[in-house]
C-alpha cells in the first residue's frame, strides 16, 4: 500500500475519461474545502490481507486528519505510486470498507469517481504536516 496524504484548503475533481467500465458511471465532480485527500495505490501484495491493510489505512488517515485539524477525508485512487497494482475490484472494496469505517468514526469521508481519469484543482498550504507519505 502506498498512501500519499495531502491536506488541501481546496480540492475539486471532475471525471473526464472512463477507464474501468465495471464500476458506476459518474459524470459529476465535487468540491471540498479543508480536506485531507488520500492518493491511494493498492498493490498486488495487499490482496492477501484486506483487513490488515484496511486497519492501517484507517489509522493513518485518522492520524493525518487530526494533525491537519480536519474531519473531511477524500479517498482518491491513484495507481501511479508503485510498480504493481491490486485488482480494481479489490481496490474498490477496500475503499468502500475504509469509507464506512471513517464515517462510523464521525469523519466526513467520501471517494472520488472510481475508474476515471479526472481533472483536479488542488490548493495545498506549504506546512510540514500537509504532505505525508506512508508505505505499508
N, C-alpha and C positions, 0 to 999 in steps of 0.2 A: 504494500500500500504506500502510495506517495500522496501526501496531503500538503498542499500549499494554501495557507490561510492568509487572506488579505483583508484587513479592516478597511471598509470603504465608506466615505461620507456620502457617496452616491454610487449606485450600481444599477445600470439599466441594460436589459438584454432584449433582443428581438430575433426570433428564429428566422433564418434565411434559406438554408438548404437542408432538406430532409435527407439523412444518411442511413437511417435504420427504419424500414417500413413496418417492422413488427411491433412498434410502440405507437402510442396515441399520437395522432396528428395534432399539432398545436401551431396556430398562426399568430397568436397574440403574445407579446412580450410583457414584461413587468418592470417596474422601477422601485427601488428601495433606497432608503436613507439610513445611515448609521448602522450598517450591517457587516457581519463577518461573512465573507464569501470564501467558501472552501472549494478550491480547484482540486478535484479528486481523480486519481488514477488507480483503479483497482488492477492488480497484477494477477497473472495466472496462478501463482502460488497462494493467493488469498482464498481461492476457491476451496481449499482443503479445510478451512475452519471459519465459516462466516460469523459465528458467534464471537470469536476472539477478535476478529477484525472490526466487527460492529462495536464491541465494547471499547476497544482502543480508540476508534474514531470518535465515538460519543465523548469519551473522557477528554480527548484533545480539543474537540470543538467547544465543550463547556469551559475548559481552561482558557482558551484563546478568547472566547466571547467575554468572559469575566475580566480578563486583562484589558480588554478594549471597552469595557463598560457598556455592553450591548446584549440584548436578548434576541436580536434578529440574526438568524443564521440562514445562509443560502447554500444549497448543495449544487455544485456545477460539475458535470462530467468533463474532465479534461485529460483525455487519453494521450498525452504527449510528454509525460514525465518519466517514462521508463520504456524499456525495450519489449517487455511482454505485456499482454493485455488479458484481463479476465473476460470471460464470455459476457456479452452485453446483458443477457438475461440475469446472470448472477449480479452484475453491477447494479442493475435497476432494482433488484430485490434488496440488495444491501442499502441502497439509497432510501427505499421505502421503509425499511426497518429502522434506519438511523433517524429519518424524519419523524417517525412515530415516537421513538424514544425521546427525542429532543422536545417534541410537543408535550409529551407526558411529564416532562420536567419543567414545564412552563416557559419554553422558548418558542419564539415565533419562527418556525423552521419551514422552509419551502425549497422547491427544486426548480432549476431552470428546465426548459424543454429538453427531454432526453432523446438523443438520436438526431440532433441537429447541429449544423454549423450555425453560428449566430453572430450578429453584430453586438458588440459590447461597448458600453460607455462607462468608464470607471474613473472615479476620483478617490484617491487614497492619500492620507496625510503621511508626511515623512517623519514618523515617530518610531521608536525602536520596536514596539510590540505590534505594529500594524502589518508586519510581514513575518510569518512564521512557517517554516518548512519542517515536516516530520516524515520519517520513513519508518515503517514497521511491518 
